[in-house]
Amino acid sequence: MESRFNVKGQLTIPASAREHLGIKPGDRVKIFLHPDGSVVLRAKLPPSVIKGMFAGRVDKPVPVQQMKRE
C-alpha cells in the first residue's frame, strides 16, 4: 500500500488498512517510532473494549493481610 502526504502534512490511511485496524472516523491510533526508522500504527482501544477482557479470570478478592502472608 502507498499513500501521499498532502500540503498540510496529513496522510490518508488507505481504506483496506483502516478496515484491517478496525478504525473509523474519530478513532485514535498510537504511533510507535523505532530506532531502525520503521513506524508502527496500532488502533487505540477504548476503555469499553478492555473492560471485559479479564472477566472470569480472577477468583474472589484476596485481603491484603493474606497477600502479605504468602
PyMOL Python script that loads the backbone (N, CA, C, O; Angstrom):
from pymol import cmd

cmd.read_pdbstr("""\
ATOM      1  N   MET A   1       0.832  -1.174   0.000  1.00  0.00           N
ATOM      2  CA  MET A   1       0.000   0.000   0.000  1.00  0.00           C
ATOM      3  C   MET A   1       0.876   1.236   0.000  1.00  0.00           C
ATOM      4  O   MET A   1       2.016   1.224   0.465  1.00  0.00           O
ATOM      5  N   GLU A   2       0.323   2.270  -0.521  1.00  0.00           N
ATOM      6  CA  GLU A   2       1.045   3.524  -0.591  1.00  0.00           C
ATOM      7  C   GLU A   2       0.076   4.666  -0.367  1.00  0.00           C
ATOM      8  O   GLU A   2      -1.101   4.568  -0.715  1.00  0.00           O
ATOM      9  N   SER A   3       0.563   5.738   0.207  1.00  0.00           N
ATOM     10  CA  SER A   3      -0.252   6.921   0.418  1.00  0.00           C
ATOM     11  C   SER A   3       0.658   8.131   0.284  1.00  0.00           C
ATOM     12  O   SER A   3       1.882   8.009   0.336  1.00  0.00           O
ATOM     13  N   ARG A   4       0.053   9.297   0.112  1.00  0.00           N
ATOM     14  CA  ARG A   4       0.831  10.520  -0.091  1.00  0.00           C
ATOM     15  C   ARG A   4       0.414  11.566   0.937  1.00  0.00           C
ATOM     16  O   ARG A   4      -0.766  11.700   1.262  1.00  0.00           O
ATOM     17  N   PHE A   5       1.403  12.307   1.443  1.00  0.00           N
ATOM     18  CA  PHE A   5       1.119  13.413   2.344  1.00  0.00           C
ATOM     19  C   PHE A   5       0.575  14.578   1.534  1.00  0.00           C
ATOM     20  O   PHE A   5       1.034  14.835   0.421  1.00  0.00           O
ATOM     21  N   ASN A   6      -0.419  15.293   2.102  1.00  0.00           N
ATOM     22  CA  ASN A   6      -0.914  16.482   1.422  1.00  0.00           C
ATOM     23  C   ASN A   6      -0.115  17.699   1.885  1.00  0.00           C
ATOM     24  O   ASN A   6       0.801  17.558   2.695  1.00  0.00           O
ATOM     25  N   VAL A   7      -0.441  18.876   1.389  1.00  0.00           N
ATOM     26  CA  VAL A   7       0.324  20.075   1.712  1.00  0.00           C
ATOM     27  C   VAL A   7       0.240  20.449   3.188  1.00  0.00           C
ATOM     28  O   VAL A   7       1.100  21.176   3.685  1.00  0.00           O
ATOM     29  N   LYS A   8      -0.774  19.968   3.896  1.00  0.00           N
ATOM     30  CA  LYS A   8      -0.902  20.237   5.326  1.00  0.00           C
ATOM     31  C   LYS A   8      -0.123  19.225   6.165  1.00  0.00           C
ATOM     32  O   LYS A   8      -0.126  19.316   7.393  1.00  0.00           O
ATOM     33  N   GLY A   9       0.541  18.266   5.526  1.00  0.00           N
ATOM     34  CA  GLY A   9       1.285  17.245   6.254  1.00  0.00           C
ATOM     35  C   GLY A   9       0.414  16.104   6.733  1.00  0.00           C
ATOM     36  O   GLY A   9       0.825  15.319   7.587  1.00  0.00           O
ATOM     37  N   GLN A  10      -0.791  16.008   6.187  1.00  0.00           N
ATOM     38  CA  GLN A  10      -1.710  14.948   6.582  1.00  0.00           C
ATOM     39  C   GLN A  10      -1.576  13.764   5.634  1.00  0.00           C
ATOM     40  O   GLN A  10      -1.249  13.923   4.458  1.00  0.00           O
ATOM     41  N   LEU A  11      -1.830  12.595   6.159  1.00  0.00           N
ATOM     42  CA  LEU A  11      -1.718  11.369   5.398  1.00  0.00           C
ATOM     43  C   LEU A  11      -3.040  10.625   5.460  1.00  0.00           C
ATOM     44  O   LEU A  11      -3.621  10.471   6.534  1.00  0.00           O
ATOM     45  N   THR A  12      -3.512  10.172   4.326  1.00  0.00           N
ATOM     46  CA  THR A  12      -4.728   9.374   4.300  1.00  0.00           C
ATOM     47  C   THR A  12      -4.331   7.909   4.415  1.00  0.00           C
ATOM     48  O   THR A  12      -3.517   7.416   3.634  1.00  0.00           O
ATOM     49  N   ILE A  13      -4.907   7.220   5.387  1.00  0.00           N
ATOM     50  CA  ILE A  13      -4.654   5.779   5.542  1.00  0.00           C
ATOM     51  C   ILE A  13      -5.621   5.068   4.603  1.00  0.00           C
ATOM     52  O   ILE A  13      -6.831   5.279   4.685  1.00  0.00           O
ATOM     53  N   PRO A  14      -5.102   4.232   3.716  1.00  0.00           N
ATOM     54  CA  PRO A  14      -5.980   3.544   2.766  1.00  0.00           C
ATOM     55  C   PRO A  14      -7.097   2.760   3.465  1.00  0.00           C
ATOM     56  O   PRO A  14      -6.920   2.258   4.575  1.00  0.00           O
ATOM     57  N   ALA A  15      -8.241   2.668   2.796  1.00  0.00           N
ATOM     58  CA  ALA A  15      -9.422   2.017   3.366  1.00  0.00           C
ATOM     59  C   ALA A  15      -9.123   0.596   3.827  1.00  0.00           C
ATOM     60  O   ALA A  15      -9.587   0.190   4.893  1.00  0.00           O
ATOM     61  N   SER A  16      -8.365  -0.160   3.060  1.00  0.00           N
ATOM     62  CA  SER A  16      -8.088  -1.545   3.462  1.00  0.00           C
ATOM     63  C   SER A  16      -7.281  -1.596   4.757  1.00  0.00           C
ATOM     64  O   SER A  16      -7.472  -2.504   5.566  1.00  0.00           O
ATOM     65  N   ALA A  17      -6.378  -0.631   4.965  1.00  0.00           N
ATOM     66  CA  ALA A  17      -5.607  -0.574   6.208  1.00  0.00           C
ATOM     67  C   ALA A  17      -6.505  -0.163   7.370  1.00  0.00           C
ATOM     68  O   ALA A  17      -6.385  -0.706   8.468  1.00  0.00           O
ATOM     69  N   ARG A  18      -7.412   0.800   7.134  1.00  0.00           N
ATOM     70  CA  ARG A  18      -8.353   1.209   8.189  1.00  0.00           C
ATOM     71  C   ARG A  18      -9.249   0.046   8.589  1.00  0.00           C
ATOM     72  O   ARG A  18      -9.516  -0.161   9.772  1.00  0.00           O
ATOM     73  N   GLU A  19      -9.711  -0.707   7.606  1.00  0.00           N
ATOM     74  CA  GLU A  19     -10.550  -1.876   7.900  1.00  0.00           C
ATOM     75  C   GLU A  19      -9.766  -2.912   8.697  1.00  0.00           C
ATOM     76  O   GLU A  19     -10.281  -3.480   9.660  1.00  0.00           O
ATOM     77  N   HIS A  20      -8.525  -3.157   8.295  1.00  0.00           N
ATOM     78  CA  HIS A  20      -7.673  -4.134   8.989  1.00  0.00           C
ATOM     79  C   HIS A  20      -7.461  -3.728  10.447  1.00  0.00           C
ATOM     80  O   HIS A  20      -7.491  -4.575  11.340  1.00  0.00           O
ATOM     81  N   LEU A  21      -7.244  -2.427  10.688  1.00  0.00           N
ATOM     82  CA  LEU A  21      -7.035  -1.927  12.048  1.00  0.00           C
ATOM     83  C   LEU A  21      -8.344  -1.758  12.813  1.00  0.00           C
ATOM     84  O   LEU A  21      -8.342  -1.632  14.037  1.00  0.00           O
ATOM     85  N   GLY A  22      -9.450  -1.755  12.092  1.00  0.00           N
ATOM     86  CA  GLY A  22     -10.746  -1.566  12.740  1.00  0.00           C
ATOM     87  C   GLY A  22     -10.967  -0.139  13.189  1.00  0.00           C
ATOM     88  O   GLY A  22     -11.667   0.103  14.172  1.00  0.00           O
ATOM     89  N   ILE A  23     -10.371   0.820  12.473  1.00  0.00           N
ATOM     90  CA  ILE A  23     -10.541   2.218  12.872  1.00  0.00           C
ATOM     91  C   ILE A  23     -11.583   2.910  12.005  1.00  0.00           C
ATOM     92  O   ILE A  23     -11.746   2.613  10.821  1.00  0.00           O
ATOM     93  N   LYS A  24     -12.277   3.840  12.637  1.00  0.00           N
ATOM     94  CA  LYS A  24     -13.343   4.600  11.986  1.00  0.00           C
ATOM     95  C   LYS A  24     -13.084   6.081  12.215  1.00  0.00           C
ATOM     96  O   LYS A  24     -12.247   6.430  13.048  1.00  0.00           O
ATOM     97  N   PRO A  25     -13.777   6.963  11.500  1.00  0.00           N
ATOM     98  CA  PRO A  25     -13.580   8.400  11.716  1.00  0.00           C
ATOM     99  C   PRO A  25     -13.742   8.759  13.192  1.00  0.00           C
ATOM    100  O   PRO A  25     -14.691   8.330  13.848  1.00  0.00           O
ATOM    101  N   GLY A  26     -12.814   9.542  13.694  1.00  0.00           N
ATOM    102  CA  GLY A  26     -12.835   9.966  15.094  1.00  0.00           C
ATOM    103  C   GLY A  26     -12.040   9.066  16.017  1.00  0.00           C
ATOM    104  O   GLY A  26     -11.728   9.470  17.138  1.00  0.00           O
ATOM    105  N   ASP A  27     -11.698   7.846  15.582  1.00  0.00           N
ATOM    106  CA  ASP A  27     -10.892   6.942  16.410  1.00  0.00           C
ATOM    107  C   ASP A  27      -9.466   7.476  16.505  1.00  0.00           C
ATOM    108  O   ASP A  27      -9.025   8.272  15.675  1.00  0.00           O
ATOM    109  N   ARG A  28      -8.772   7.032  17.512  1.00  0.00           N
ATOM    110  CA  ARG A  28      -7.367   7.414  17.698  1.00  0.00           C
ATOM    111  C   ARG A  28      -6.478   6.222  17.382  1.00  0.00           C
ATOM    112  O   ARG A  28      -6.885   5.068  17.518  1.00  0.00           O
ATOM    113  N   VAL A  29      -5.250   6.526  16.956  1.00  0.00           N
ATOM    114  CA  VAL A  29      -4.259   5.479  16.719  1.00  0.00           C
ATOM    115  C   VAL A  29      -3.009   5.823  17.515  1.00  0.00           C
ATOM    116  O   VAL A  29      -2.729   6.992  17.777  1.00  0.00           O
ATOM    117  N   LYS A  30      -2.278   4.814  17.889  1.00  0.00           N
ATOM    118  CA  LYS A  30      -0.989   5.010  18.556  1.00  0.00           C
ATOM    119  C   LYS A  30       0.084   4.829  17.494  1.00  0.00           C
ATOM    120  O   LYS A  30      -0.009   3.940  16.647  1.00  0.00           O
ATOM    121  N   ILE A  31       1.095   5.671  17.546  1.00  0.00           N
ATOM    122  CA  ILE A  31       2.189   5.626  16.582  1.00  0.00           C
ATOM    123  C   ILE A  31       3.466   5.313  17.342  1.00  0.00           C
ATOM    124  O   ILE A  31       3.834   6.027  18.275  1.00  0.00           O
ATOM    125  N   PHE A  32       4.136   4.250  16.942  1.00  0.00           N
ATOM    126  CA  PHE A  32       5.386   3.843  17.565  1.00  0.00           C
ATOM    127  C   PHE A  32       6.521   4.047  16.567  1.00  0.00           C
ATOM    128  O   PHE A  32       6.476   3.524  15.454  1.00  0.00           O
ATOM    129  N   LEU A  33       7.536   4.806  16.965  1.00  0.00           N
ATOM    130  CA  LEU A  33       8.696   5.060  16.118  1.00  0.00           C
ATOM    131  C   LEU A  33       9.850   4.198  16.613  1.00  0.00           C
ATOM    132  O   LEU A  33      10.218   4.257  17.786  1.00  0.00           O
ATOM    133  N   HIS A  34      10.414   3.405  15.726  1.00  0.00           N
ATOM    134  CA  HIS A  34      11.500   2.503  16.102  1.00  0.00           C
ATOM    135  C   HIS A  34      12.843   3.061  15.639  1.00  0.00           C
ATOM    136  O   HIS A  34      12.901   3.782  14.644  1.00  0.00           O
ATOM    137  N   PRO A  35      13.922   2.733  16.351  1.00  0.00           N
ATOM    138  CA  PRO A  35      15.251   3.247  16.011  1.00  0.00           C
ATOM    139  C   PRO A  35      15.683   2.930  14.574  1.00  0.00           C
ATOM    140  O   PRO A  35      16.459   3.678  13.979  1.00  0.00           O
ATOM    141  N   ASP A  36      15.185   1.830  14.023  1.00  0.00           N
ATOM    142  CA  ASP A  36      15.590   1.471  12.654  1.00  0.00           C
ATOM    143  C   ASP A  36      14.842   2.279  11.596  1.00  0.00           C
ATOM    144  O   ASP A  36      15.041   2.062  10.400  1.00  0.00           O
ATOM    145  N   GLY A  37      13.980   3.213  12.023  1.00  0.00           N
ATOM    146  CA  GLY A  37      13.246   4.050  11.086  1.00  0.00           C
ATOM    147  C   GLY A  37      11.859   3.541  10.754  1.00  0.00           C
ATOM    148  O   GLY A  37      11.100   4.224  10.066  1.00  0.00           O
ATOM    149  N   SER A  38      11.513   2.356  11.228  1.00  0.00           N
ATOM    150  CA  SER A  38      10.179   1.830  10.950  1.00  0.00           C
ATOM    151  C   SER A  38       9.158   2.473  11.886  1.00  0.00           C
ATOM    152  O   SER A  38       9.488   2.936  12.978  1.00  0.00           O
ATOM    153  N   VAL A  39       7.925   2.487  11.428  1.00  0.00           N
ATOM    154  CA  VAL A  39       6.825   3.085  12.171  1.00  0.00           C
ATOM    155  C   VAL A  39       5.712   2.051  12.268  1.00  0.00           C
ATOM    156  O   VAL A  39       5.409   1.364  11.292  1.00  0.00           O
ATOM    157  N   VAL A  40       5.108   1.942  13.439  1.00  0.00           N
ATOM    158  CA  VAL A  40       4.002   1.008  13.638  1.00  0.00           C
ATOM    159  C   VAL A  40       2.775   1.805  14.061  1.00  0.00           C
ATOM    160  O   VAL A  40       2.844   2.632  14.970  1.00  0.00           O
ATOM    161  N   LEU A  41       1.660   1.552  13.402  1.00  0.00           N
ATOM    162  CA  LEU A  41       0.372   2.150  13.755  1.00  0.00           C
ATOM    163  C   LEU A  41      -0.480   1.084  14.414  1.00  0.00           C
ATOM    164  O   LEU A  41      -0.596  -0.028  13.899  1.00  0.00           O
ATOM    165  N   ARG A  42      -1.077   1.416  15.551  1.00  0.00           N
ATOM    166  CA  ARG A  42      -1.991   0.486  16.212  1.00  0.00           C
ATOM    167  C   ARG A  42      -3.247   1.246  16.586  1.00  0.00           C
ATOM    168  O   ARG A  42      -3.188   2.403  17.002  1.00  0.00           O
ATOM    169  N   ALA A  43      -4.366   0.594  16.438  1.00  0.00           N
ATOM    170  CA  ALA A  43      -5.614   1.205  16.865  1.00  0.00           C
ATOM    171  C   ALA A  43      -5.600   1.321  18.376  1.00  0.00           C
ATOM    172  O   ALA A  43      -5.234   0.371  19.068  1.00  0.00           O
ATOM    173  N   LYS A  44      -5.989   2.465  18.890  1.00  0.00           N
ATOM    174  CA  LYS A  44      -6.065   2.644  20.340  1.00  0.00           C
ATOM    175  C   LYS A  44      -7.425   2.151  20.793  1.00  0.00           C
ATOM    176  O   LYS A  44      -8.457   2.659  20.355  1.00  0.00           O
ATOM    177  N   LEU A  45      -7.425   1.162  21.669  1.00  0.00           N
ATOM    178  CA  LEU A  45      -8.674   0.568  22.124  1.00  0.00           C
ATOM    179  C   LEU A  45      -9.356   1.453  23.153  1.00  0.00           C
ATOM    180  O   LEU A  45      -8.709   1.936  24.083  1.00  0.00           O
ATOM    181  N   PRO A  46     -10.655   1.669  22.997  1.00  0.00           N
ATOM    182  CA  PRO A  46     -11.369   2.437  24.014  1.00  0.00           C
ATOM    183  C   PRO A  46     -11.519   1.604  25.286  1.00  0.00           C
ATOM    184  O   PRO A  46     -11.506   0.375  25.222  1.00  0.00           O
ATOM    185  N   PRO A  47     -11.662   2.262  26.446  1.00  0.00           N
ATOM    186  CA  PRO A  47     -11.794   1.526  27.711  1.00  0.00           C
ATOM    187  C   PRO A  47     -12.930   0.508  27.702  1.00  0.00           C
ATOM    188  O   PRO A  47     -12.841  -0.519  28.375  1.00  0.00           O
ATOM    189  N   SER A  48     -13.987   0.774  26.955  1.00  0.00           N
ATOM    190  CA  SER A  48     -15.123  -0.152  26.936  1.00  0.00           C
ATOM    191  C   SER A  48     -14.730  -1.518  26.376  1.00  0.00           C
ATOM    192  O   SER A  48     -15.311  -2.532  26.764  1.00  0.00           O
ATOM    193  N   VAL A  49     -13.753  -1.559  25.469  1.00  0.00           N
ATOM    194  CA  VAL A  49     -13.300  -2.828  24.895  1.00  0.00           C
ATOM    195  C   VAL A  49     -12.488  -3.606  25.918  1.00  0.00           C
ATOM    196  O   VAL A  49     -12.595  -4.829  26.007  1.00  0.00           O
ATOM    197  N   ILE A  50     -11.688  -2.902  26.680  1.00  0.00           N
ATOM    198  CA  ILE A  50     -10.797  -3.537  27.652  1.00  0.00           C
ATOM    199  C   ILE A  50     -11.564  -4.020  28.881  1.00  0.00           C
ATOM    200  O   ILE A  50     -11.152  -4.974  29.541  1.00  0.00           O
ATOM    201  N   LYS A  51     -12.672  -3.362  29.181  1.00  0.00           N
ATOM    202  CA  LYS A  51     -13.430  -3.616  30.409  1.00  0.00           C
ATOM    203  C   LYS A  51     -13.693  -5.098  30.679  1.00  0.00           C
ATOM    204  O   LYS A  51     -13.484  -5.551  31.804  1.00  0.00           O
ATOM    205  N   GLY A  52     -14.135  -5.852  29.706  1.00  0.00           N
ATOM    206  CA  GLY A  52     -14.493  -7.241  29.937  1.00  0.00           C
ATOM    207  C   GLY A  52     -13.415  -8.252  29.602  1.00  0.00           C
ATOM    208  O   GLY A  52     -13.679  -9.454  29.623  1.00  0.00           O
ATOM    209  N   MET A  53     -12.201  -7.800  29.290  1.00  0.00           N
ATOM    210  CA  MET A  53     -11.135  -8.721  28.866  1.00  0.00           C
ATOM    211  C   MET A  53     -10.771  -9.748  29.927  1.00  0.00           C
ATOM    212  O   MET A  53     -10.429 -10.883  29.594  1.00  0.00           O
ATOM    213  N   PHE A  54     -10.838  -9.368  31.196  1.00  0.00           N
ATOM    214  CA  PHE A  54     -10.393 -10.265  32.255  1.00  0.00           C
ATOM    215  C   PHE A  54     -11.543 -10.830  33.070  1.00  0.00           C
ATOM    216  O   PHE A  54     -11.328 -11.424  34.127  1.00  0.00           O
ATOM    217  N   ALA A  55     -12.748 -10.650  32.588  1.00  0.00           N
ATOM    218  CA  ALA A  55     -13.907 -11.167  33.308  1.00  0.00           C
ATOM    219  C   ALA A  55     -13.798 -12.687  33.449  1.00  0.00           C
ATOM    220  O   ALA A  55     -13.502 -13.385  32.478  1.00  0.00           O
ATOM    221  N   GLY A  56     -14.031 -13.185  34.632  1.00  0.00           N
ATOM    222  CA  GLY A  56     -13.994 -14.619  34.864  1.00  0.00           C
ATOM    223  C   GLY A  56     -12.603 -15.187  35.079  1.00  0.00           C
ATOM    224  O   GLY A  56     -12.469 -16.380  35.352  1.00  0.00           O
ATOM    225  N   ARG A  57     -11.573 -14.377  34.967  1.00  0.00           N
ATOM    226  CA  ARG A  57     -10.203 -14.884  35.134  1.00  0.00           C
ATOM    227  C   ARG A  57      -9.691 -14.723  36.563  1.00  0.00           C
ATOM    228  O   ARG A  57      -8.684 -15.321  36.942  1.00  0.00           O
ATOM    229  N   VAL A  58     -10.379 -13.927  37.332  1.00  0.00           N
ATOM    230  CA  VAL A  58      -9.917 -13.648  38.685  1.00  0.00           C
ATOM    231  C   VAL A  58     -10.896 -14.282  39.668  1.00  0.00           C
ATOM    232  O   VAL A  58     -12.112 -14.140  39.539  1.00  0.00           O
ATOM    233  N   ASP A  59     -10.343 -14.976  40.642  1.00  0.00           N
ATOM    234  CA  ASP A  59     -11.185 -15.529  41.696  1.00  0.00           C
ATOM    235  C   ASP A  59     -11.657 -14.377  42.570  1.00  0.00           C
ATOM    236  O   ASP A  59     -11.508 -13.210  42.209  1.00  0.00           O
ATOM    237  N   LYS A  60     -12.220 -14.709  43.709  1.00  0.00           N
ATOM    238  CA  LYS A  60     -12.686 -13.674  44.610  1.00  0.00           C
ATOM    239  C   LYS A  60     -11.509 -12.833  45.116  1.00  0.00           C
ATOM    240  O   LYS A  60     -10.374 -13.308  45.129  1.00  0.00           O
ATOM    241  N   PRO A  61     -11.770 -11.593  45.532  1.00  0.00           N
ATOM    242  CA  PRO A  61     -10.700 -10.717  46.025  1.00  0.00           C
ATOM    243  C   PRO A  61      -9.990 -11.329  47.230  1.00  0.00           C
ATOM    244  O   PRO A  61     -10.592 -12.065  48.012  1.00  0.00           O
ATOM    245  N   VAL A  62      -8.720 -11.018  47.366  1.00  0.00           N
ATOM    246  CA  VAL A  62      -7.906 -11.533  48.469  1.00  0.00           C
ATOM    247  C   VAL A  62      -7.558 -10.365  49.386  1.00  0.00           C
ATOM    248  O   VAL A  62      -7.075  -9.337  48.909  1.00  0.00           O
ATOM    249  N   PRO A  63      -7.790 -10.498  50.680  1.00  0.00           N
ATOM    250  CA  PRO A  63      -7.446  -9.422  51.614  1.00  0.00           C
ATOM    251  C   PRO A  63      -5.931  -9.173  51.630  1.00  0.00           C
ATOM    252  O   PRO A  63      -5.139 -10.085  51.396  1.00  0.00           O
ATOM    253  N   VAL A  64      -5.550  -7.934  51.906  1.00  0.00           N
ATOM    254  CA  VAL A  64      -4.141  -7.549  51.944  1.00  0.00           C
ATOM    255  C   VAL A  64      -3.371  -8.394  52.945  1.00  0.00           C
ATOM    256  O   VAL A  64      -2.237  -8.791  52.674  1.00  0.00           O
ATOM    257  N   GLN A  65      -3.969  -8.678  54.101  1.00  0.00           N
ATOM    258  CA  GLN A  65      -3.287  -9.471  55.109  1.00  0.00           C
ATOM    259  C   GLN A  65      -2.901 -10.844  54.570  1.00  0.00           C
ATOM    260  O   GLN A  65      -1.813 -11.343  54.857  1.00  0.00           O
ATOM    261  N   GLN A  66      -3.776 -11.443  53.805  1.00  0.00           N
ATOM    262  CA  GLN A  66      -3.494 -12.766  53.244  1.00  0.00           C
ATOM    263  C   GLN A  66      -2.367 -12.669  52.215  1.00  0.00           C
ATOM    264  O   GLN A  66      -1.531 -13.569  52.142  1.00  0.00           O
ATOM    265  N   MET A  67      -2.326 -11.602  51.422  1.00  0.00           N
ATOM    266  CA  MET A  67      -1.264 -11.438  50.437  1.00  0.00           C
ATOM    267  C   MET A  67       0.082 -11.296  51.119  1.00  0.00           C
ATOM    268  O   MET A  67       1.085 -11.809  50.622  1.00  0.00           O
ATOM    269  N   LYS A  68       0.117 -10.611  52.244  1.00  0.00           N
ATOM    270  CA  LYS A  68       1.367 -10.421  52.979  1.00  0.00           C
ATOM    271  C   LYS A  68       1.885 -11.730  53.563  1.00  0.00           C
ATOM    272  O   LYS A  68       3.094 -11.915  53.697  1.00  0.00           O
ATOM    273  N   ARG A  69       0.970 -12.643  53.914  1.00  0.00           N
ATOM    274  CA  ARG A  69       1.356 -13.941  54.465  1.00  0.00           C
ATOM    275  C   ARG A  69       1.984 -14.848  53.415  1.00  0.00           C
ATOM    276  O   ARG A  69       2.833 -15.679  53.738  1.00  0.00           O
ATOM    277  N   GLU A  70       1.578 -14.694  52.181  1.00  0.00           N
ATOM    278  CA  GLU A  70       2.042 -15.629  51.135  1.00  0.00           C
ATOM    279  C   GLU A  70       3.317 -15.213  50.503  1.00  0.00           C
ATOM    280  O   GLU A  70       3.820 -15.901  49.615  1.00  0.00           O
TER     281      GLU A  70
END
""", "prot")
cmd.dss("prot")
cmd.show_as("cartoon", "prot")
cmd.util.cbc("prot")
cmd.orient("prot")
